[in-house]
Amino acid sequence: MRTNTIAAVSIITAIIVSSNYVLMGFPQIKLMDSMVFLTGYLFGVRAAVSVSILSWLVYGSINPLGTAGFPLIVVLMIGEMVYGIAGYLFRKYYNMQSKLKKNPIEMTIMLGCISVICTFVYDIWTNAIEGLIIFQNVDGIILRIITGIPFSIIHQLANAVIFCFLVPVFIYMLTNLKTEIEFE
């Protein structure tokens, strides 16, 4: 990784962790997923994976609500990587700059759909593995997925709003900056 990418990873991780603490009173509503997506979009998969690992390492270890012990913290890190990979693929296969100018509603809908898919995958993955860790059987997996549905719905809605309204603004602003940052 380049020095400027390492600096960006550090700054984005700090923003994620601090915003998670600020939003602690609002369960399932976090900027983390969108920030990891933006990292993948702007800097590539390696940077997004780094942000996922570092963010969960700090937030999952130093948390007033309790720590995410091993192996759950690894499960959360892996689940978070879905957003970064999606951000990278979105930039690679979807020409957002031209779509934003021609049809911003299409781009907004696309980002909303991506958020719903990624959040669904993340919630199923983390709930299923957590159920397996706790109960150590298939019934536990099913139970944890079912009991997690209300939280998943809030997570889905919050991410859809953030991805539809904030992510396009950040992508537009950050890709149009005339700075020394070299995006991959």
Protein Blocks (a to p, Z undefined) as FASTA:
>chain_A
ZZklmmmmmmmmmmmmmmmmmmmmmghiafklmmmmmmmmmnojklmmmmmmmmmmmmmm
mcfkbpcddfklmmmmmmmmmmmmmmmmmmmmocfklmmmmmmmlmmmmmmmmmmmmmmm
mmmmmmmmmmmmmnopaklmmmmmmmmmmmmmmmmmmmmmmmmmmmmmmmmmmmmpccfb
dcZZ
